[in-house]
Amino acid sequence: MPELPEVETVVRQLRAVLPGSRFWRVVCRDGRQMLPSARVLRELLPGKVIRDIRRLGKYIIFDLSDDLVMVVHLRMTGMLLLKPSERLKKFIRAEFTFSNAKKMYFSDIRRFGRIWLYRSHEFMDRTGLKKLGIDPLLQKVDLDLLEKVYGQTKGTLKSRLLDQTVIAGIGNIYADEICFAAGLHPASRLEKLTKKDLQKLAGAISACLLEGIRHGGTTIADFVGTRGDAGKHQRYLQVYGRSGEPCYRCYALIKKMRLAGRGTHFCLKCQQLKK
């Protein structure tokens, strides 16, 4: 699933070319993914102008004219493309044509992605955005913030990093990388972390997400940018997907376990377990 750096990469690429564009025609090929319905998108979008494109957590938000907001969640294999490859053309579920001849395609291999269209006063409730926690790029992540959101919280560190109602945008890949960067075992108990641990964690959250954005996101399986280009951050991953390979720091073998329902990668030597 695309995480915050991948979604931010897509948003920045779309923002560079689409604001000011006016919808001319909408073709929906899988109405199950369009809410409240494909008919609503086809009838309401034509004539509307894209005022801005932004991100909150893993959601992409299109602020439109006439008090409308379109929200896209890519989920597992969703993509917003300006130029789809031949391989991805057969997975296009929606096609947006603009009056300036530009086009945007919503491709989704597994059909888990969603597109919502609602009025500005209701889209937060209708899409689930209202339940999201803080966005770590829109709000400074520091010791004070982590003490506030994790202060009285129990559970494993990784499970809380994955909790979108606390901090939005972190998924499996970056949770593992953040734990490694902070020197903390992902199975550490949150209630056992010291202020020093939280300080390291705060720095790791910001650093890992920004590094992912700088490299255009991580492509493990399906993620591509709007032009179909794969991200490059997979070349820089320290632990994720490297089970059985030597740690770049200490040369001990990277281990893998099941935690929080996810495959979890870590270095026993470099990451301290707090229990």
C-alpha distance (Angstrom), angle and dihedral (degrees) to the residues before:
residue distance angle dihedral
M1 . . .
P2 3.81 . .
E3 3.80 109.1 .
L4 3.78 131.0 -158.7
P5 3.85 96.9 -69.3
E6 3.81 92.4 48.9
V7 3.81 93.1 46.9
E8 3.81 91.2 45.9
T9 3.81 88.9 51.5
V10 3.81 90.4 54.2
V11 3.81 92.5 46.0
R12 3.80 92.8 51.6
Q13 3.79 91.5 49.4
L14 3.81 92.8 48.6
R15 3.80 92.6 44.6
A16 3.78 89.8 56.4
V17 3.81 93.3 62.6
L18 3.81 114.8 14.2
P19 3.84 111.4 54.8
G20 3.80 108.8 106.5
S21 3.81 92.1 27.3
R22 3.80 117.0 130.2
F23 3.81 120.6 -141.7
W24 3.79 111.7 -119.2
R25 3.81 104.9 169.6
V26 3.80 136.4 5.1
V27 3.81 123.7 -160.2
C28 3.82 116.7 -169.9
R29 3.79 116.1 -166.9
D30 3.80 97.3 176.4
G31 3.77 113.3 35.9
R32 3.80 92.7 -176.0
Q33 3.79 89.3 76.8
M34 3.81 95.4 50.1
L35 3.79 120.3 83.5
P36 2.94 136.1 -124.5
S37 3.83 79.9 3.7
A38 3.78 143.6 -50.0
R39 3.81 88.3 -110.7
V40 3.80 91.1 60.3
L41 3.81 91.2 52.7
R42 3.81 92.4 47.5
E43 3.80 93.3 48.6
L44 3.82 102.3 38.6
L45 3.80 105.2 36.0
P46 3.85 100.9 61.2
G47 3.79 109.2 95.2
K48 3.81 94.7 18.8
V49 3.81 119.1 123.0
I50 3.80 125.2 -139.9
R51 3.80 105.6 -121.6
D52 3.81 97.8 176.8
I53 3.80 142.6 -15.2
R54 3.78 119.6 -143.6
R55 3.79 142.7 156.7
L56 3.79 136.6 -124.5
G57 3.78 115.0 -176.8
K58 3.80 105.3 -45.6
Y59 3.81 94.0 -24.7
I60 3.82 125.0 103.9
I61 3.81 113.8 -145.6
F62 3.81 124.4 -159.7
D63 3.79 112.0 -164.1
L64 3.80 106.1 -153.2
S65 3.78 137.5 -173.2
D66 3.81 121.2 -93.3
D67 3.81 92.8 41.6
L68 3.81 95.3 -69.2
V69 3.81 128.2 138.4
M70 3.79 126.2 -165.4
V71 3.80 116.0 -160.1
V72 3.80 125.6 -166.2
H73 3.80 127.1 -166.3
L74 3.81 112.4 -172.2
R75 3.81 94.8 -165.4
M76 3.82 113.1 173.4
T77 3.81 106.3 -12.6
G78 3.79 106.8 -4.6
M79 3.81 119.4 134.8
L80 3.79 135.9 -176.4
L81 3.78 106.9 -148.0
L82 3.77 134.9 -174.8
K83 3.79 91.8 -171.5
P84 3.82 115.6 19.5
S85 3.79 120.4 -154.3
E86 3.79 120.7 -124.0
R87 3.81 89.0 -104.6
L88 3.81 92.9 56.5
K89 3.81 98.8 41.7
K90 3.80 92.9 85.7
F91 3.81 90.1 56.4
I92 3.82 96.1 54.5
R93 3.82 108.4 128.3
A94 3.81 98.5 175.0
E95 3.79 135.8 18.4
F96 3.79 124.0 -159.6
T97 3.80 119.0 -163.8
F98 3.80 120.5 -168.3
S99 3.78 129.2 -153.0
N100 3.83 90.4 -113.9
A101 3.85 88.8 61.1
K102 3.79 93.6 -105.8
K103 3.80 117.7 133.1
M104 3.79 136.9 -158.3
Y105 3.80 123.5 -163.1
F106 3.78 129.8 -158.6
S107 3.80 108.2 -149.8
D108 3.79 122.5 -178.9
I109 3.80 124.3 171.1
R110 3.81 96.9 -169.1
R111 3.82 97.9 31.0
F112 3.81 96.4 -129.5
G113 3.81 95.3 121.3
R114 3.80 122.2 100.8
I115 3.79 138.2 -150.8
W116 3.80 119.3 -162.4
L117 3.80 129.4 -172.0
Y118 3.80 118.1 -167.2
R119 3.78 142.6 140.7
S120 3.79 116.4 -82.5
H121 3.81 93.4 -109.0
E122 3.82 93.7 56.7
F123 3.80 109.6 31.5
M124 3.83 95.2 88.7
D125 3.81 91.4 59.4
R126 3.80 96.7 38.2
T127 3.81 96.8 51.4
G128 3.80 102.5 39.9
L129 3.79 92.9 -111.2
K130 3.79 90.7 123.1
K131 3.81 90.2 67.0
L132 3.79 94.9 56.3
G133 3.78 121.4 112.5
I134 3.78 125.0 -137.8
D135 3.77 120.2 -41.6
P136 3.83 107.7 -125.5
L137 3.80 93.0 -146.4
L138 3.78 96.1 47.0
Q139 3.80 95.3 45.2
K140 3.80 126.3 43.2
V141 3.81 111.3 -105.4
D142 3.80 109.1 -145.1
L143 3.80 140.1 135.9
D144 3.80 93.7 -79.0
L145 3.79 92.0 53.4
L146 3.81 95.0 47.6
E147 3.79 91.7 47.0
K148 3.79 87.5 53.1
V149 3.82 97.7 48.5
Y150 3.82 98.0 34.0
G151 3.80 100.3 29.1
Q152 3.80 100.0 108.9
T153 3.80 96.7 16.4
K154 3.80 124.5 120.7
G155 3.79 130.6 -163.6
T156 3.77 137.7 72.7
L157 3.76 120.2 -40.2
K158 3.80 94.9 -121.1
S159 3.81 94.8 48.8
R160 3.80 89.9 54.4
L161 3.80 92.9 46.4
L162 3.80 87.7 55.4
D163 3.81 92.8 49.3
Q164 3.81 104.3 107.9
T165 3.81 92.0 -165.2
V166 3.82 89.8 65.9
I167 3.80 105.2 35.9
A168 3.80 116.2 2.7
G169 3.78 126.0 -142.3
I170 3.81 104.9 30.3
G171 3.80 115.6 119.2
N172 3.78 136.2 171.5
I173 3.79 99.2 -67.8
Y174 3.78 97.9 48.9
A175 3.81 93.8 39.2
D176 3.81 89.1 61.4
E177 3.80 91.9 45.0
I178 3.81 92.5 47.6
C179 3.81 92.3 51.4
F180 3.80 90.5 50.5
A181 3.80 93.3 47.5
A182 3.81 89.9 50.5
G183 3.82 92.4 47.7
L184 3.79 91.4 -122.4
H185 3.79 127.9 130.7
P186 3.82 109.3 -120.5
A187 3.83 90.1 -128.3
S188 3.81 92.0 58.6
R189 3.78 114.6 127.0
L190 3.76 111.1 -110.5
E191 3.80 92.4 -141.7
K192 3.82 89.9 58.8
L193 3.78 96.0 56.7
T194 3.80 116.6 111.4
K195 3.78 127.0 -141.8
K196 3.78 87.8 -99.9
D197 3.81 89.9 54.1
L198 3.79 91.6 50.0
Q199 3.80 90.5 48.4
K200 3.80 90.0 54.6
L201 3.79 90.5 45.2
A202 3.80 92.2 52.6
G203 3.78 91.5 52.5
A204 3.79 91.9 45.9
I205 3.82 93.3 52.0
S206 3.78 93.1 54.2
A207 3.80 95.5 39.9
C208 3.82 96.7 48.2
L209 3.80 95.1 46.7
L210 3.80 93.7 46.3
E211 3.80 91.4 47.6
G212 3.81 89.9 51.8
I213 3.80 90.4 52.4
R214 3.80 91.5 47.0
H215 3.81 89.7 57.0
G216 3.81 94.1 46.9
G217 3.80 95.3 -106.5
T218 3.79 133.5 -67.6
T219 3.79 122.0 -67.5
I220 3.79 111.5 -163.1
A221 3.80 98.3 147.1
D222 3.80 120.4 -22.8
F223 3.81 112.6 -0.5
V224 3.79 116.9 118.3
G225 3.78 133.1 158.7
T226 3.79 124.1 -112.5
R227 3.82 92.5 -79.4
G228 3.78 93.2 48.4
D229 3.79 93.8 -101.1
A230 3.80 117.8 146.7
G231 3.78 119.5 -126.0
K232 3.80 120.3 -110.3
H233 3.79 102.7 -145.9
Q234 3.82 93.2 95.8
R235 3.80 85.9 75.7
Y236 3.79 90.1 62.4
L237 3.83 102.0 44.3
Q238 3.79 112.3 128.4
V239 3.79 101.5 -161.6
Y240 3.81 113.6 -8.4
G241 3.80 111.8 106.1
R242 3.82 92.1 1.2
S243 3.82 100.6 105.0
G244 3.81 110.1 156.2
E245 3.80 93.3 15.2
P246 3.84 123.3 111.5
C247 3.78 119.2 -93.8
Y248 3.79 110.8 -109.3
R249 3.81 90.3 -133.6
C250 3.80 106.5 42.0
Y251 3.83 104.3 7.2
A252 3.81 93.4 -125.1
L253 3.81 112.4 137.6
I254 3.79 117.6 -91.3
K255 3.81 110.9 -116.8
K256 3.79 130.8 -148.1
M257 3.78 129.1 -151.1
R258 3.79 139.3 161.9
L259 3.81 111.8 -101.7
A260 3.79 132.1 158.6
G261 3.79 86.8 0.0
R262 3.80 92.0 -61.2
G263 3.77 138.0 100.5
T264 3.80 103.7 -101.2
H265 3.80 127.4 -160.5
F266 3.80 125.9 -159.6
C267 3.80 146.7 145.6
L268 3.81 114.1 -115.7
K269 3.79 91.8 -155.8
C270 3.80 99.8 47.4
Q271 3.82 98.9 37.2
Q272 3.78 121.1 65.8
L273 3.79 119.8 -141.5
K274 3.79 112.6 -137.0
K275 3.83 111.6 -164.1
